[in-house]
Amino acid sequence: MRIAVCLKYVPDPGTIEVDPLTGLIAADRLLYMLNPADESALELALRLRPPQGTVTVFNVGPVEADRLLQEALAAGADAAVRVWDSAISSTKPMITTILLAAALRAAELPDLVLCGGHSVDRGSGTVPALLAEHLGWPVVTEVTQFEMQPDELQSGRMRVQRRLARGARAESEVTLPAILGLETGLVHLRQASLPSLMRVKHTPIPLYGLEELGLSPQDLHFPAMTLHEVMPPRPRARVMFTPDCHRSAPERVAQILSAGVAGKAGQILDSGTPEQQADAIIDFLRQHGFLEKSP
């Protein structure tokens, strides 16, 4: 079984600082890290990998991203691929998924692709669905749990659980090959050993450019969307109060003047013994239907 994991190189939120002179983010102070949701995807791929299986990690990013791919190799991944080209000027989800789909085809299509559902920098959550569209595969997003039994491994089926609105969960079955978009924090990536980190420190990462992927710069250009107008939401119609037609004219006028708001009726118990006051409260509750009337 071949498993592919899509990794993203994102800024560490703890290192984001604003330059007091320009008001812009200080790029020279930024540190980068592996997207937390992608960490969960990599760890789950390593746990799911059968004895004869492989885990390959993919990334679309500049040469600085080699460090996170080396860390993925140290954690247990079998191979890594980085996609980049001087003609790439943007890493928007639409462009990223075109490059990832081409890289997956070039490296032999896997049986399962795991992606982080959301990234900490953009957070659109569209990469799994867009990638599935380019490959023509089924996709399940917002996955909170999945498993594959040995008998299901032979049939190519996987059971998944995904998050729905208002805390609901849905369990379903998907046929491989498929793409799963995983929630953040499902599991934590294992700590790579020091010998593994030293072994992969100078490991070269294969680089796929547009030529190796069979793409041209025109394949990455899309018509820009032009914003013509922003319209405010339509206001809700106000509910107009209408008086009770069975009442007399003065009563209807009074209802209109008060907008139908009835005054609160109450009774003050300032005399009698505590037992008498308690009996009066019980009678009040029975008269207004809060308690059953005594036979």
Buried (B, 14 or more C-beta within 10 A) or exposed (E): BBBBBBBBBBBEEEEEEEEEEEEEEBEEEEEBBBBBBBBBBBBBBBEBBEEEBBBBBBBBBEEEBBBBBBBBBBBBBBBBBBBBBEBBEEBEBEBBBBBBBBBBEBBEBBBBBBBBBBBBBBEEBBBBBBBBBBBEBEBBBBBBBBEBEEEBBEEBBBBBBBBEEEEEEEEEEBEBBBBBBBBBEBBEBBEBEEEBBEBBEEEEBEEBBBEBBEBEEEBBEEEEEEEEEEEEEEEEEEEEEEBEEEEEEEEBEEBEEEEEEEEEEEEEEEEEEEEEEEEEEEEBEEEEEEEEEEE
